[in-house]
Amino acid sequence: MIRKSPPPRMLECGMERFAAIAFIGAGAGLLGSMVGLGGGIILIPAMTLALGVPIHHAIAAGLVAVIANSSMASSGNVRDEVTNVRLGMALETATTVGAVAGGTAAAFLDRALLSAIFAVFLLLNAAYLLLRPAPPEAAPAGGAGRGLLDGRYHDPSLRREVSYRVTRLPVGLAVSALAGAVSGLLGIGGGPIKVPMMTGVMGVPIKAAAATSNFMIGVTACASAALYYRRGMVSPAVAVPAALGATVGAWAGSKLAARAKGAHLERLLAAILSVLAVKMALSVWRGA
Amino acid sequence: MTRPRDPASVAVAAALKGGVTLALGLLAAGLAAAALRGQPLPTEAVELGRVLPLALAGDAAGLLSLGLLALLATPAVRVTVLAYQFARAREWRMLAVTALVLAVLAFSLLSGRGEA
């Protein structure tokens, strides 16, 4: 199935529409960053359902927003060496290949099929939010590794240096390729796939895993965003307000996250994702 | 802890921060240009070959497209910075890994002509 070009009126952007997209982006960035999912997973379906933005253009805007947020958030974590740069680079060999495959596939999927896939992914994320185990309070005592990808960082909350050994790299590469494909196909970051994989399979402490995942997201999104740009799907009228709004929202979310009650937020976001999934499924069913 | 900072981490952090700052500045300039001329935001980004001349002429579409490209290029720049740092430190295996990622990014940029 070959994707059809969207009607231009759906991309036109006056002041009101700019404000509406920026507002949705800010809300998505705020909520997404507070629960660690990123903003794209709300931003893309909300723009599609509320404003009629064609899903391929919404996905392209989501990728732009993901890159902005990842680059801003990663800067501090990389400087403070919480991010495992070498592990991130190694896994990026798989995420970028997956992202190119996902971004290429998206061009050949029509809007209805892409919306249906997105609806399923929204439901999976809602279930993940409700069922995921709480992260451990303390980092595991993994011992100092001397391997190329092993890491260490200073944890201010524990008041000590945390060292860890990275294990099962082949599994990590395989799962990273899947996360990259999902990112390229749906325009989201893929953190809900990579973070549990790094903590549960590769022995990386949660703080380092979250920071390394965020670090990788920008390059992964870059790989597929270039494809979308060359195809003319990165519309400034959609991508600019979405990226600006999501960036401001994510910044505010990072400041508020420590004060918010995580469990309540996760249930709220799970409910929002479920509603969006049902609405997307209905829009596919009705042929909208 | 007073462990000396890893030069690669410091350089990558600076590249990320600098790229986002540049991109946001260009986007702000593009929005201002569109507002001053009473133009709606362009629905399509400018083709790669025309971006720089239009941006230098102060055209809103050119500035916004250049801002978006600067944002999209920021992660690629940080990979390049890392490649340089790994080369300086003679970490050949990490340099090979970084070069592979750069090759995939280059392939993505050059193969993006589609059926839009």
Interface residues (C-beta under 8 A of the other chain):
Chain A: I2 R3 S5 P8 L11 E12 C13 G14 F18 V64 I67 A68 S70 S71 M72 S74 S75 G76 V78 R79 E81 T83 V85 R86 M89 A90 E92 T93 T96 V97 A99 V100 G103 A107 L148 H154 E161 G218 V219 A221 C222 A223 S224 A225 A226 L227 Y228 Y229 R230 R231 G232 M233 V234 S235 P236 A237 A239 V240 P241 A243 L244 T247
Chain B: M1 R3 R5 D6 A8 S9 V10 V12 A13 L16 K17 G19 V20 A23 L24 L27 G30 L31 P40 L41 P42 T43 E44 A45 L48 A61 L64 S65 G67 L68 L69 L71 L72 A73 T74 P75 A76 R78 V79 L82 R93 M94 V97 T98 L100 V101 V104 L105 F107 S108 L109 S111 G112 R113 G114 E115 A116
